[in-house]
């Protein structure tokens, strides 16, 4: 179920990212623009979903999934610049995507670190 939901989410992001928007104004390159925050959260969620799928399969975080999510965002940006969809390639979008990906990784890492430090090996042992 988790894999299907992740793939559905990716498909939804691709479609929404490439659908034509008439009279789309050229976005400013401000990193705290609403558009950039949206990119950040979309790729944060996508990273968390991919890392969860990978963790369920192998019980460790795979950096391959981070690279895959980055490539999805990068290819979408390339297509926005190439296809006649009245969308624009923006380097600031790639940066916002990357911050979302890194944040998703850090969230997963610290959650797993907390889980692992509460495991059997890190509990205080009684001497008697």
N, C-alpha and C positions, 0 to 999 in steps of 0.2 A: 504494500500500500504506500509506503514511504517513497519508494522509487517512482511509482506512477504519479504521485502528487508532485514530486520534484520535477519530473519531465513535463508535466502539465503546466507547472509554474514557468519553466523555461520557455515552453512554447508560447504561453500567454505573453511573456515579456518580449519575445521576438516579434510577435504579431503587433502588439501595441507600439513597439519601437519603430516598426517599419510602415505602419499604416499612414497614408497621406493625411496631413492636417492642412487644410487650405488657409492661406494667409498667415502662416506661422511666422511670428516676428523673429528676427535674428536675435538670439539670446546674448546677453552680456556675459562676459567671462568671469563674473564675480563668483567666488567659490561658495558663498553663503546665499546664493540665489535659491529660490524655491525649487527650480529645476535640478540644481545640483544636489540639494538635500534629498529629493526624490530618487535620483540616481544612487546616492549613498545608501538609502534604506532598501531599495530594490536589490542591490547587489549584496548588502549585508544579509538580507533574508535568503537570497539564493545561495550564498556561501554556507550559511548555517544549515540549510537543507541538504546541500551536497555533502558537507562534512558529517552530518548525522547519518546519511546513507552509508558513507565510507566507514564510519566508526562502527555501525551495526554489523558491517561485513567483516571487519578485521580488528576491532577493538583498539584502534589507534587512528590518529588524525593523519590523513594522507594529503600531502602538499600538492599532489597531482590534481585534486579537485579544485584547489585554489587557482591553479594554472588554467584549468578548464573553464572556470567561471570568468577569469580574466579574458581568455580568448573569445568567449561568447560575447562579452561586452565590447571588446575591440573589433570583432568582425561586424557586429551590429553598427558600430560607429562608422566603419568603412562603408558598409552598405548604405547608410544614411547619406554619406557624401557622394556615392556613385549613382544610386537609383534615383529616378525622377519622382521622388515622393514628397518634394518640397520640405525635406528635412535637411539638417546641416551636420557636417562632421565638426565636432568640437573636442579639442584636446582637454579642455576643462572637464568634460563629461567622463573621459577616461581616468582622469585624476580622481574625480568623485567616486567612480566605480571602484578604483583601486583602494581608496580609503575605506569603502564599505567592505571590500573583500578582506583587508587586513584586520578591520574591526571584528568581523565575523570569526576570523581565525583566532584572534586574541580572546574573544568571548568563549569559544570552544576550549581553547587551551586552559584558561583559568578555571572553567567549570570542571574540566577533567582533572586538573591539578588538585582542586579542592576535593573531588571525589576520591582521588588516589591517596591523598594525605589522610583521609578518614578511613582508609582501608585497614586491614588486619595488621600489616607490617608497621604502620605508623602509630598504632594505639599504644598507650603506655602499658607495659607489662608489669604484672605484680611479681614481686620477688618471692613471696611465700604464699 
